[in-house]
Amino acid sequence: MKEKHNCRCDSCGCAFIPGPKTKREGEIEYSFFNCDFCGKAFIVSVTDEALRRNIRKYAVFADRQKTSTLSEMELLVAARLKQENLRRAAELRQMYIREE
């Protein structure tokens, strides 16, 4: 069972336990949580269909690595996939999130 951790709202300063939510706008999906007191939204991630597909591909490598040794080629593919996912995630965040 996962432990729940308090967050402190940047806006009102109140502590709360985040409840993760997702919202979809076309192909774009936002993961976020809201402050229980003032309602401010905190965006955790922004993904598109291609990024979600690549995240699933990377998860397969990560799961396999828990139970067996991956070849050098598989490790290289996984590392490249992870870097591409991080790059795309940062790109989407910049495109769709307006930091206050």
PyRosetta script that sets phi, psi and omega in degrees:
from pyrosetta import init, pose_from_sequence

init()
pose = pose_from_sequence("MKEKHNCRCDSCGCAFIPGPKTKREGEIEYSFFNCDFCGKAFIVSVTDEALRRNIRKYAVFADRQKTSTLSEMELLVAARLKQENLRRAAELRQMYIREE")
pose.set_psi(1, 132.8)
pose.set_omega(1, -179.7)
pose.set_phi(2, -76.3)
pose.set_psi(2, 140.2)
pose.set_omega(2, 174.2)
pose.set_phi(3, -76.8)
pose.set_psi(3, 145.1)
pose.set_omega(3, 176.4)
pose.set_phi(4, -97.4)
pose.set_psi(4, 135.9)
pose.set_omega(4, -178.1)
pose.set_phi(5, -117.6)
pose.set_psi(5, 142.8)
pose.set_omega(5, 176.0)
pose.set_phi(6, -74.1)
pose.set_psi(6, 148.6)
pose.set_omega(6, 170.6)
pose.set_phi(7, -117.3)
pose.set_psi(7, 158.6)
pose.set_omega(7, 174.4)
pose.set_phi(8, -117.6)
pose.set_psi(8, 126.6)
pose.set_omega(8, -178.0)
pose.set_phi(9, -68.7)
pose.set_psi(9, 130.5)
pose.set_omega(9, 177.0)
pose.set_phi(10, -68.1)
pose.set_psi(10, -23.9)
pose.set_omega(10, -175.0)
pose.set_phi(11, -87.6)
pose.set_psi(11, -53.7)
pose.set_omega(11, -175.3)
pose.set_phi(12, -105.3)
pose.set_psi(12, -13.1)
pose.set_omega(12, 178.2)
pose.set_phi(13, 83.6)
pose.set_psi(13, -2.5)
pose.set_omega(13, -178.7)
pose.set_phi(14, -77.3)
pose.set_psi(14, 147.4)
pose.set_omega(14, 176.2)
pose.set_phi(15, -91.0)
pose.set_psi(15, 143.6)
pose.set_omega(15, 179.3)
pose.set_phi(16, -157.0)
pose.set_psi(16, 162.1)
pose.set_omega(16, 175.2)
pose.set_phi(17, -97.6)
pose.set_psi(17, 118.1)
pose.set_omega(17, -175.7)
pose.set_phi(18, -68.0)
pose.set_psi(18, 140.0)
pose.set_omega(18, 173.5)
pose.set_phi(19, -110.8)
pose.set_psi(19, 105.6)
pose.set_omega(19, -175.5)
pose.set_phi(20, -62.3)
pose.set_psi(20, 141.3)
pose.set_omega(20, 178.6)
pose.set_phi(21, -137.3)
pose.set_psi(21, 160.7)
pose.set_omega(21, 172.7)
pose.set_phi(22, -131.4)
pose.set_psi(22, 149.7)
pose.set_omega(22, 178.0)
pose.set_phi(23, -138.8)
pose.set_psi(23, 139.5)
pose.set_omega(23, -179.4)
pose.set_phi(24, -116.6)
pose.set_psi(24, 134.7)
pose.set_omega(24, 173.3)
pose.set_phi(25, -128.7)
pose.set_psi(25, 95.4)
pose.set_omega(25, -174.7)
pose.set_phi(26, 66.8)
pose.set_psi(26, -125.9)
pose.set_omega(26, -179.4)
pose.set_phi(27, -83.4)
pose.set_psi(27, -16.9)
pose.set_omega(27, -176.0)
pose.set_phi(28, -86.6)
pose.set_psi(28, 132.3)
pose.set_omega(28, 178.8)
pose.set_phi(29, -122.9)
pose.set_psi(29, 130.3)
pose.set_omega(29, 179.4)
pose.set_phi(30, -107.7)
pose.set_psi(30, 134.5)
pose.set_omega(30, 169.6)
pose.set_phi(31, -107.7)
pose.set_psi(31, 132.8)
pose.set_omega(31, -174.2)
pose.set_phi(32, -158.9)
pose.set_psi(32, 174.0)
pose.set_omega(32, 169.2)
pose.set_phi(33, -144.4)
pose.set_psi(33, 159.0)
pose.set_omega(33, -179.2)
pose.set_phi(34, -114.7)
pose.set_psi(34, 147.1)
pose.set_omega(34, 172.0)
pose.set_phi(35, -64.0)
pose.set_psi(35, 132.0)
pose.set_omega(35, 180.0)
pose.set_phi(36, -67.6)
pose.set_psi(36, -19.1)
pose.set_omega(36, -174.2)
pose.set_phi(37, -99.0)
pose.set_psi(37, -50.3)
pose.set_omega(37, -176.8)
pose.set_phi(38, -106.8)
pose.set_psi(38, -12.1)
pose.set_omega(38, 176.9)
pose.set_phi(39, 86.7)
pose.set_psi(39, -0.2)
pose.set_omega(39, -179.2)
pose.set_phi(40, -57.1)
pose.set_psi(40, 135.6)
pose.set_omega(40, 179.1)
pose.set_phi(41, -89.3)
pose.set_psi(41, 137.1)
pose.set_omega(41, 174.9)
pose.set_phi(42, -117.0)
pose.set_psi(42, 112.3)
pose.set_omega(42, -178.7)
pose.set_phi(43, -80.0)
pose.set_psi(43, 126.7)
pose.set_omega(43, 178.9)
pose.set_phi(44, -93.0)
pose.set_psi(44, -44.5)
pose.set_omega(44, -179.6)
pose.set_phi(45, -156.0)
pose.set_psi(45, 158.1)
pose.set_omega(45, 174.5)
pose.set_phi(46, -130.1)
pose.set_psi(46, 126.6)
pose.set_omega(46, -179.7)
pose.set_phi(47, -132.2)
pose.set_psi(47, 154.6)
pose.set_omega(47, 169.8)
pose.set_phi(48, -114.2)
pose.set_psi(48, 176.9)
pose.set_omega(48, -175.1)
pose.set_phi(49, -60.4)
pose.set_psi(49, -42.0)
pose.set_omega(49, -179.5)
pose.set_phi(50, -62.8)
pose.set_psi(50, -42.9)
pose.set_omega(50, 179.7)
pose.set_phi(51, -66.6)
pose.set_psi(51, -43.2)
pose.set_omega(51, 178.0)
pose.set_phi(52, -60.6)
pose.set_psi(52, -39.4)
pose.set_omega(52, 178.0)
pose.set_phi(53, -63.5)
pose.set_psi(53, -44.0)
pose.set_omega(53, 179.8)
pose.set_phi(54, -69.7)
pose.set_psi(54, -31.6)
pose.set_omega(54, 175.2)
pose.set_phi(55, -64.5)
pose.set_psi(55, -42.2)
pose.set_omega(55, 177.5)
pose.set_phi(56, -62.8)
pose.set_psi(56, -41.1)
pose.set_omega(56, 178.2)
pose.set_phi(57, -61.3)
pose.set_psi(57, -44.4)
pose.set_omega(57, 179.5)
pose.set_phi(58, -63.9)
pose.set_psi(58, -39.0)
pose.set_omega(58, 179.9)
pose.set_phi(59, -60.5)
pose.set_psi(59, -34.0)
pose.set_omega(59, 177.7)
pose.set_phi(60, -63.0)
pose.set_psi(60, -45.0)
pose.set_omega(60, 177.4)
pose.set_phi(61, -61.5)
pose.set_psi(61, -46.0)
pose.set_omega(61, -177.7)
pose.set_phi(62, -62.2)
pose.set_psi(62, -42.4)
pose.set_omega(62, 178.9)
pose.set_phi(63, -65.5)
pose.set_psi(63, -42.4)
pose.set_omega(63, 179.5)
pose.set_phi(64, -64.8)
pose.set_psi(64, -35.3)
pose.set_omega(64, -178.5)
pose.set_phi(65, -67.7)
pose.set_psi(65, -23.1)
pose.set_omega(65, 178.4)
pose.set_phi(66, -68.9)
pose.set_psi(66, -28.5)
pose.set_omega(66, -174.8)
pose.set_phi(67, -113.3)
pose.set_psi(67, -12.2)
pose.set_omega(67, -179.8)
pose.set_phi(68, -152.1)
pose.set_psi(68, 166.8)
pose.set_omega(68, 178.8)
pose.set_phi(69, -88.4)
pose.set_psi(69, 127.6)
pose.set_omega(69, 177.8)
pose.set_phi(70, -84.2)
pose.set_psi(70, 150.1)
pose.set_omega(70, 176.9)
pose.set_phi(71, -70.4)
pose.set_psi(71, 165.1)
pose.set_omega(71, 178.0)
pose.set_phi(72, -58.9)
pose.set_psi(72, -39.3)
pose.set_omega(72, 179.9)
pose.set_phi(73, -64.5)
pose.set_psi(73, -43.3)
pose.set_omega(73, 178.7)
pose.set_phi(74, -63.7)
pose.set_psi(74, -40.7)
pose.set_omega(74, 177.2)
pose.set_phi(75, -62.8)
pose.set_psi(75, -39.8)
pose.set_omega(75, 178.1)
pose.set_phi(76, -65.1)
pose.set_psi(76, -44.5)
pose.set_omega(76, 178.1)
pose.set_phi(77, -62.3)
pose.set_psi(77, -43.3)
pose.set_omega(77, 179.6)
pose.set_phi(78, -63.5)
pose.set_psi(78, -42.7)
pose.set_omega(78, 179.9)
pose.set_phi(79, -64.0)
pose.set_psi(79, -42.4)
pose.set_omega(79, 178.0)
pose.set_phi(80, -65.0)
pose.set_psi(80, -41.2)
pose.set_omega(80, 179.2)
pose.set_phi(81, -63.2)
pose.set_psi(81, -42.3)
pose.set_omega(81, 178.3)
pose.set_phi(82, -62.1)
pose.set_psi(82, -45.1)
pose.set_omega(82, 179.5)
pose.set_phi(83, -62.8)
pose.set_psi(83, -41.1)
pose.set_omega(83, 178.3)
pose.set_phi(84, -65.3)
pose.set_psi(84, -40.7)
pose.set_omega(84, 178.2)
pose.set_phi(85, -62.9)
pose.set_psi(85, -43.4)
pose.set_omega(85, 178.6)
pose.set_phi(86, -63.3)
pose.set_psi(86, -41.7)
pose.set_omega(86, 179.0)
pose.set_phi(87, -62.7)
pose.set_psi(87, -46.9)
pose.set_omega(87, -178.6)
pose.set_phi(88, -67.1)
pose.set_psi(88, -39.1)
pose.set_omega(88, 178.4)
pose.set_phi(89, -61.6)
pose.set_psi(89, -43.6)
pose.set_omega(89, 178.8)
pose.set_phi(90, -64.8)
pose.set_psi(90, -39.6)
pose.set_omega(90, 178.7)
pose.set_phi(91, -62.8)
pose.set_psi(91, -46.6)
pose.set_omega(91, 179.0)
pose.set_phi(92, -64.7)
pose.set_psi(92, -40.2)
pose.set_omega(92, 178.8)
pose.set_phi(93, -59.9)
pose.set_psi(93, -44.2)
pose.set_omega(93, 179.9)
pose.set_phi(94, -65.8)
pose.set_psi(94, -36.9)
pose.set_omega(94, -178.2)
pose.set_phi(95, -72.7)
pose.set_psi(95, -37.3)
pose.set_omega(95, -168.4)
pose.set_phi(96, -111.8)
pose.set_psi(96, -12.4)
pose.set_omega(96, -177.9)
pose.set_phi(97, -111.4)
pose.set_psi(97, 126.0)
pose.set_omega(97, 176.2)
pose.set_phi(98, -101.4)
pose.set_psi(98, 98.0)
pose.set_omega(98, -179.6)
pose.set_phi(99, -67.1)
pose.set_psi(99, 140.2)
pose.set_omega(99, -179.4)
pose.set_phi(100, -94.7)
pose.dump_pdb("model.pdb")
